[in-house]
């Protein structure tokens, strides 16, 4: 059941392990799969749209579609997994986007991934997203360890998982040397695709062909199609040859992990946004931009969440006035306002939860009601 991943988050997201199983040689044995949806991890998996028939329970984890790992308790957590976030799978948080990758070469006896890992890292970095991968040579320095694991069921080439709820990337890529040798899937092109695919899961990418895989739902990635035959993240890819990231693979990575282009996250009193100026949330996911068409818009990556509905073709300016009102002007005419004129100077903040808020003396007086991301 070769699996690829859907280029998605997040987002969630972000919510993004491989599926490199060898076509239909693997059948899921669900006889021991826990079906109690009250279990928070199982509930999360089902909420993501995966079929119950694709879930296999193991001692410390669930394995979905043969290659995607959901730990019952995330590493470092003492009180079980965090499941209250609305968006799943989770994405890699800004604090962890400089990611160290370690190849445990000593765990392999016949497969050499040394140059392959270097090439995959270089390919990810060449995309130009906000994610940067580094090769390290000590396990203690690693965020992600690539390690041989021949205990995987025959037919499963590799496994990985989605980012953890604390924003760290999934910490392991498991490669089955036994399966690779059994099916003679050891060419450089085949192994490169396998490693790239599994690392994609660690960064939060679902199988691009999730719909044809029978998954009930997924969080789509903006500006990418429902299908992409060239995607590295399609399921059923074990044994396929690496041809580089597809155009939409690259769009997906840059949509999920945009390069922070700067911009403050707030406007102080009497400050303004001129045409094409913006506020950016501290985590880089949300921007408020004063567009050239006169519209003031909040974007989540490149999805519009809210606007002032002032598209007239006339450039405007958004002003945080000294009387506490936040106003969009075009040619000196007020076209929209937050209606927060109290005489108390305020601050306008683009928050990490997606909400744009006008605060006066620490009290929220107006918001865009776009929180929850």
Secondary structure, DSSP 8 states (H G I E B T S, - for coil): --B---------------BEE-GGG-----TT----TTSHHHHHHHHTT--GGGEEE-SSEEEETTTEEEESS-TT-SS------SS-SB---GGG-EEEEEE-GGG-SS---HHHHHHHHHHHHHH--S-EEEEES-GGG-SEEEEE-TTS-TTEEEEEE-B-TTS----EEEE-HHHHHHTT--SHHHHHHHHHHHHHHHTT---TTTTTTT-S-----TT--S--TT-TT-SS-TT-------HHHHHHHHHHS-------SEE-TT-EE-TT-EEE-TTSSEEEEE-TTS-EEEEETTEEEEE----SSS--EEEE-TTS-EEEEETTEEEEE----SSS--EEEE-TTS-EEEEETTEEEEE-S----
